[in-house]
């Protein structure tokens, strides 16, 4: 079993903790670096997508998965090498 890593983060001036595997944290941090956005800024954006049926950890996981699926499907296209974050946010918005 892969152990979970707990990180305390700030979401809109409140502290909370998120537990993801080290692989998930690395993938999320790499995504942030590619998109030139801080982890805190992206988490604050994702926190807006949290509903009563989901939690922040789930939204981070889903967002990261959608991002990398979009990235892998876009890699076959010569014009586009990174996914469009606005489209990914639209997908997350539809999860509500």
C-alpha positions as CSV (number, residue, x, y, z in Angstrom):
1,X,0.0,0.0,0.0
2,X,1.2,3.5,-0.8
3,X,1.2,5.7,2.3
4,X,-0.6,9.0,2.2
5,X,1.2,12.3,2.8
6,X,-0.7,14.9,4.8
7,X,-0.1,18.5,4.0
8,X,-1.6,21.5,5.8
9,X,-2.7,24.1,3.2
10,X,-4.5,27.4,3.3
11,X,-7.8,27.7,1.6
12,X,-9.2,31.2,1.6
13,X,-7.4,32.2,4.8
14,X,-8.4,28.9,6.6
15,X,-6.0,26.0,7.3
16,X,-7.0,22.5,6.3
17,X,-5.2,19.3,5.6
18,X,-5.2,17.2,2.4
19,X,-3.9,13.7,2.3
20,X,-2.6,12.4,-1.1
21,X,0.0,9.9,-2.0
22,X,3.5,11.3,-2.7
23,X,2.9,10.4,-6.4
24,X,-0.3,12.5,-6.4
25,X,1.4,15.4,-4.7
26,X,4.3,15.2,-7.2
27,X,1.9,15.1,-10.2
28,X,0.0,18.1,-8.8
29,X,3.1,20.1,-8.1
30,X,4.4,19.3,-11.7
31,X,1.1,20.4,-13.1
32,X,1.4,23.7,-11.2
33,X,4.9,24.3,-12.4
34,X,3.8,23.6,-16.1
35,X,1.0,26.1,-15.7
36,X,3.0,28.7,-13.8
37,X,0.6,28.8,-10.9
38,X,1.3,28.3,-7.2
39,X,-0.1,25.2,-5.5
40,X,-2.0,27.5,-3.1
41,X,-3.6,29.5,-5.9
42,X,-4.7,26.4,-7.8
43,X,-6.1,24.8,-4.7
44,X,-8.1,28.0,-3.9
45,X,-9.5,27.8,-7.4
46,X,-10.3,24.1,-7.0
47,X,-11.9,24.7,-3.6
48,X,-14.7,26.6,-5.4
49,X,-15.6,23.3,-7.1
50,X,-16.1,21.4,-3.9
51,X,-19.7,20.4,-3.4
52,X,-21.6,18.5,-0.6
53,X,-20.9,15.3,-2.5
54,X,-17.2,15.8,-2.8
55,X,-14.3,17.0,-0.7
56,X,-11.2,19.0,-1.6
57,X,-9.0,15.9,-1.8
58,X,-11.3,14.3,-4.3
59,X,-11.5,17.5,-6.4
60,X,-7.7,17.7,-6.5
61,X,-7.4,14.1,-7.6
62,X,-10.0,14.4,-10.3
63,X,-8.6,17.7,-11.6
64,X,-5.1,16.2,-11.7
65,X,-6.4,13.1,-13.5
66,X,-8.3,15.2,-16.1
67,X,-5.3,17.4,-16.6
68,X,-3.0,14.5,-17.5
69,X,-5.6,12.7,-19.6
70,X,-6.0,15.9,-21.6
71,X,-2.2,16.3,-21.8
72,X,-1.8,12.8,-23.1
73,X,-4.5,13.1,-25.7
74,X,-3.1,16.5,-26.8
75,X,0.4,15.2,-27.2
76,X,-0.5,13.6,-30.5
77,X,-1.5,17.0,-31.9
78,X,1.4,19.1,-33.1
79,X,-0.2,22.5,-32.3
80,X,-1.0,21.9,-28.7
81,X,1.3,20.6,-26.0
82,X,-0.7,21.6,-22.8
83,X,-4.4,21.3,-22.0
84,X,-6.6,24.3,-21.8
85,X,-7.2,24.9,-18.1
86,X,-10.5,26.7,-18.7
87,X,-11.9,23.6,-20.3
88,X,-10.8,21.5,-17.4
89,X,-12.5,24.0,-15.0
90,X,-15.6,23.7,-17.1
91,X,-15.5,19.9,-16.7
92,X,-15.1,20.3,-12.9
93,X,-18.0,22.8,-12.9
94,X,-20.2,20.1,-14.5
95,X,-19.4,17.7,-11.6
96,X,-21.4,19.9,-9.2
